[in-house]
Amino acid sequence: MIRNLLLPLVALALLPLAALAQPKGWNDPFPPHKIMDNLYYVGTSQLSSFLIVTPQGNILISSDYETSVPVIQAAVKQQGFNFSDIKILISGHGHPDHVEGDGLVKELTGAQVVVGRLDAPYNKAFKTPSGRPLPIDRMVDDGDTVSLGGTTLTAHLLPGHTKGCLAWSLPLKENGRSYYGFLECSLNIQGMQFVGNQDYPNIVEDFRATHKKARTFPVEVWASSHGVFYGLDEKYAKLKARKDGEPNPFIDPQGYQAHVSEYEKKFDDVLAKQLADAKAKQ
């Protein structure tokens, strides 16, 4: 029964943004939780946001929609932290469901807003439903780092879903062991045009390079921009039922590699169909 209820959510999460600007239920609360070490999930039921806690203040990754911000704020409080202690906001990739709330978070916290340079033109041009501009305090490129209170995150450019899609890696610890943590951007190709894309002529080459590069990271603990991409519901249920000595369900290197392979195949299949359709029209 639970699986049957989840299937519509999975399908909904993969709809193109152009088809449905703010899908129903995406802002529903999801139980905030500690993933590992100082990394917490504070997002909604379908939109990932992560809080990284340090002794000198906290880092928030992805503000989601403007209407998501109160949900994120409540999740941060539920985990015992003050929203006002957010010193850095790392903006998500250039789609409204990951960056629309940047201005509101800036107003509420005064946080420095970090944006990927290649996605910055989208942020500069975008206006939120409330009319707020999207702030940019610092632009970063592939290999740049963001540090606060002894925690350092490294940016990794994985273009395709957007031209400037950035994943972030960070070291994590649990029970005396260190892990390679990885917060993926997105490999999703739903609704994308690969043949004759005038706005993004290099999209095919970028996706192919991204699939190859994505496999090179020694990922152990991972999450992504939407919970459905990394099995959030299932992993959270296992985390909640976890007993002493049992492994953390978010330690999932095989799942990460399988995820990359799955979305590479989806890309290949859609590209082949679009090429065949284009040839048939000639």
C-alpha positions as CSV (number, residue, x, y, z in Angstrom):
1,M,0.0,0.0,0.0
2,I,2.8,2.4,0.9
3,R,4.5,1.7,-2.4
4,N,1.4,2.4,-4.3
5,L,1.0,5.7,-2.5
6,L,4.6,6.7,-3.3
7,L,4.5,5.9,-7.0
8,P,2.4,9.0,-7.9
9,L,4.9,11.1,-6.0
10,V,7.8,9.7,-7.9
11,A,6.1,10.3,-11.2
12,L,5.2,13.9,-10.1
13,A,8.8,14.6,-9.1
14,L,10.0,13.8,-12.6
15,L,7.6,16.2,-14.5
16,P,9.3,19.0,-16.3
17,L,9.2,22.3,-14.6
18,A,7.8,24.0,-17.7
19,A,4.8,21.8,-17.5
20,L,4.0,22.4,-13.8
21,A,5.6,25.4,-12.1
22,Q,4.9,24.2,-8.6
23,P,3.5,20.7,-8.3
24,K,1.0,20.1,-5.6
25,G,2.5,18.5,-2.5
26,W,6.1,19.4,-3.2
27,N,6.2,21.8,-0.2
28,D,4.6,19.3,2.2
29,P,6.8,18.9,5.3
30,F,9.2,15.9,5.5
31,P,10.7,14.8,8.9
32,P,14.0,16.6,9.3
33,H,16.8,14.3,10.3
34,K,20.5,14.0,10.8
35,I,22.1,12.2,7.9
36,M,25.6,11.9,9.4
37,D,28.1,14.0,11.4
38,N,27.0,17.7,11.0
39,L,24.8,17.1,7.9
40,Y,21.0,17.4,8.3
41,Y,18.1,17.1,5.9
42,V,15.8,20.1,6.3
43,G,13.9,20.0,3.0
44,T,10.3,19.3,2.0
45,S,8.7,16.1,0.8
46,Q,10.1,16.5,-2.7
47,L,12.7,19.3,-2.6
48,S,16.0,18.7,-0.9
49,S,17.6,21.3,1.4
50,F,20.6,20.5,3.6
51,L,21.9,22.1,6.7
52,I,25.6,21.9,7.6
53,V,26.2,22.8,11.2
54,T,29.5,24.3,12.4
55,P,30.8,26.1,15.5
56,Q,30.9,29.4,13.6
57,G,27.4,29.2,12.1
58,N,25.6,27.1,9.6
59,I,25.5,26.5,5.8
60,L,22.2,26.0,4.0
61,I,22.2,24.3,0.6
62,S,19.2,25.1,-1.6
63,S,16.3,27.4,-0.6
64,D,13.7,25.7,-2.9
65,Y,10.6,27.8,-3.6
66,E,9.8,31.0,-1.7
67,T,6.9,29.1,-0.2
68,S,9.3,26.4,0.9
69,V,11.3,28.7,3.1
70,P,8.9,28.6,6.1
71,V,9.0,24.7,5.9
72,I,12.8,24.8,5.9
73,Q,12.8,27.3,8.8
74,A,10.5,25.0,10.8
75,A,12.7,22.0,10.0
76,V,15.8,23.8,11.2
77,K,14.1,24.7,14.4
78,Q,12.9,21.2,14.9
79,Q,16.4,20.0,14.8
80,G,17.4,22.4,17.5
81,F,19.1,25.1,15.5
82,N,18.3,28.8,14.9
83,F,17.5,29.8,11.3
84,S,19.3,33.1,12.0
85,D,22.6,31.2,12.5
86,I,22.7,30.4,8.7
87,K,25.8,32.3,7.6
88,I,26.1,30.9,4.0
89,L,23.4,29.9,1.5
90,I,24.7,27.8,-1.3
91,S,22.2,28.3,-4.1
92,G,20.8,25.3,-6.0
93,H,21.0,24.8,-9.7
94,G,19.2,27.3,-12.0
95,H,15.6,26.2,-11.7
96,P,12.9,27.9,-9.6
97,D,12.3,24.9,-7.4
98,H,15.9,25.2,-6.0
99,V,16.6,28.9,-6.0
100,E,13.4,30.9,-5.8
101,G,13.7,31.2,-2.0
102,D,17.2,32.7,-2.1
103,G,16.1,36.3,-1.6
104,L,13.8,35.5,1.3
105,V,16.5,33.4,3.1
106,K,18.9,36.4,2.6
107,E,16.4,38.7,4.2
108,L,15.8,36.5,7.2
109,T,19.4,35.6,7.9
110,G,21.8,38.0,6.1
111,A,23.6,34.9,4.8
112,Q,26.2,35.2,2.0
113,V,24.6,33.7,-1.1
114,V,27.0,31.5,-3.2
115,V,26.0,30.8,-6.8
116,G,27.6,28.8,-9.5
117,R,29.1,31.1,-12.1
118,L,27.5,29.3,-15.1
119,D,24.1,29.4,-13.6
120,A,24.4,33.0,-12.4
121,P,22.8,34.5,-15.6
122,Y,19.6,32.6,-14.7
123,N,19.6,33.9,-11.2
124,K,20.2,37.5,-12.4
125,A,17.3,37.4,-14.8
126,F,14.8,35.6,-12.5
127,K,12.2,37.4,-10.5
128,T,10.3,35.6,-7.8
129,P,6.5,35.7,-7.5
130,S,6.9,38.3,-4.7
131,G,9.1,40.4,-7.0
132,R,12.3,39.7,-5.0
133,P,15.5,39.5,-7.1
134,L,17.8,36.6,-6.5
135,P,20.9,37.8,-4.6
136,I,24.5,36.8,-5.6
137,D,27.3,37.6,-3.1
138,R,29.9,35.2,-4.5
139,M,30.2,33.2,-7.7
140,V,32.1,29.9,-7.7
141,D,33.5,27.6,-10.4
142,D,34.5,23.9,-10.6
143,G,37.0,23.1,-7.9
144,D,36.2,26.1,-5.7
145,T,35.6,25.6,-2.0
146,V,33.2,27.0,0.6
147,S,34.4,26.9,4.2
148,L,32.9,27.7,7.6
149,G,33.8,26.6,11.1
150,G,36.1,23.8,10.1
151,T,33.9,22.3,7.4
152,T,34.9,22.7,3.7
153,L,32.7,21.8,0.7
154,T,34.2,21.5,-2.8
155,A,32.2,22.4,-5.9
156,H,32.1,19.9,-8.8
157,L,30.7,21.1,-12.2
158,L,28.4,18.4,-13.7
159,P,26.6,20.2,-16.5
160,G,23.6,19.0,-18.5
161,H,20.5,19.4,-16.3
162,T,21.6,23.0,-16.3
163,K,24.7,24.6,-17.8
164,G,26.2,25.2,-14.4
165,C,24.9,22.3,-12.3
166,L,27.2,22.0,-9.2
167,A,27.5,19.0,-7.0
168,W,29.2,19.4,-3.6
169,S,31.5,17.0,-1.7
170,L,32.4,17.2,1.9
171,P,34.1,14.9,4.5
172,L,31.7,13.3,7.0
173,K,32.3,11.2,10.1
174,E,30.4,8.6,12.1
175,N,31.6,6.4,14.9
176,G,35.2,7.3,14.3
177,R,35.2,6.6,10.6
178,S,35.4,9.2,7.8
179,Y,33.3,9.1,4.7
180,Y,33.3,10.9,1.3
181,G,30.0,12.8,1.3
182,F,28.4,13.9,-2.0
183,L,25.4,16.1,-2.6
184,E,24.5,15.6,-6.2
185,C,23.1,18.3,-8.4
186,S,20.9,16.4,-10.9
187,L,21.2,14.0,-13.7
188,N,17.5,14.2,-14.6
189,I,16.7,14.5,-18.3
190,Q,12.9,14.6,-18.2
191,G,11.4,17.0,-20.7
192,M,14.7,18.1,-22.1
193,Q,15.5,18.6,-25.8
194,F,18.8,17.2,-27.0
195,V,18.4,17.6,-30.8
196,G,18.4,21.1,-32.1
197,N,18.5,22.8,-28.8
198,Q,19.4,26.4,-29.7
199,D,19.6,27.6,-26.1
200,Y,22.0,24.8,-25.1
201,P,23.8,23.5,-28.2
202,N,26.3,21.5,-26.2
203,I,23.8,19.7,-24.0
204,V,24.6,16.3,-25.4
205,E,28.3,16.6,-25.0
206,D,27.9,18.0,-21.5
207,F,25.7,15.2,-20.4
208,R,28.1,12.6,-21.8
209,A,31.0,14.2,-20.0
210,T,29.0,14.5,-16.8
211,H,28.1,10.8,-16.8
212,K,31.8,9.9,-17.2
213,K,32.9,12.4,-14.5
214,A,30.2,11.4,-12.1
215,R,31.6,7.9,-11.9
216,T,35.1,9.1,-10.8
217,F,34.0,10.4,-7.4
218,P,34.7,8.0,-4.5
219,V,31.1,8.5,-3.2
220,E,30.1,6.8,0.0
221,V,27.4,8.9,1.6
222,W,25.2,10.7,-0.9
223,A,22.0,12.6,-1.5
224,S,20.5,14.7,-4.3
225,S,18.4,17.7,-5.2
226,H,15.2,15.6,-5.1
227,G,14.6,12.9,-2.6
228,V,13.2,10.4,-5.2
229,F,16.7,10.4,-6.8
230,Y,18.4,8.8,-3.8
231,G,15.6,6.9,-2.2
232,L,14.9,9.4,0.6
233,D,11.6,7.8,1.8
234,E,13.1,4.3,2.1
235,K,16.4,5.4,3.6
236,Y,14.7,7.7,6.2
237,A,12.5,4.8,7.2
238,K,15.6,2.6,7.7
239,L,17.4,5.4,9.6
240,K,14.4,5.7,12.0
241,A,14.3,2.0,12.6
242,R,18.1,1.7,12.9
243,K,19.5,-0.1,15.9
244,D,22.9,0.3,17.5
245,G,25.6,-1.3,15.4
246,E,23.5,-1.3,12.2
247,P,24.9,0.5,9.2
248,N,23.8,4.0,8.2
249,P,21.4,3.6,5.2
250,F,22.8,6.7,3.7
251,I,26.2,4.9,3.2
252,D,25.3,3.7,-0.3
253,P,28.2,3.7,-2.8
254,Q,26.6,1.0,-4.9
255,G,23.4,2.9,-5.0
256,Y,25.2,6.0,-6.3
257,Q,26.9,4.1,-9.1
258,A,23.6,2.4,-10.0
259,H,21.9,5.8,-10.0
260,V,24.5,7.2,-12.5
261,S,24.0,4.2,-14.8
262,E,20.2,4.4,-14.6
263,Y,20.2,8.1,-15.7
264,E,22.8,7.6,-18.4
265,K,20.6,4.9,-19.9
266,K,17.6,7.2,-19.7
267,F,19.6,9.8,-21.5
268,D,20.8,7.4,-24.2
269,D,17.2,6.2,-24.8
270,V,15.7,9.7,-25.0
271,L,18.5,10.9,-27.3
272,A,18.1,7.9,-29.6
273,K,14.3,8.6,-29.9
274,Q,14.8,12.3,-30.5
275,L,17.4,11.5,-33.2
276,A,15.1,9.0,-34.8
277,D,12.1,11.4,-34.7
278,A,14.3,14.2,-36.3
279,K,15.4,11.8,-39.1
280,A,11.8,10.8,-39.8
281,K,10.8,14.4,-40.3
282,Q,13.5,15.0,-42.9
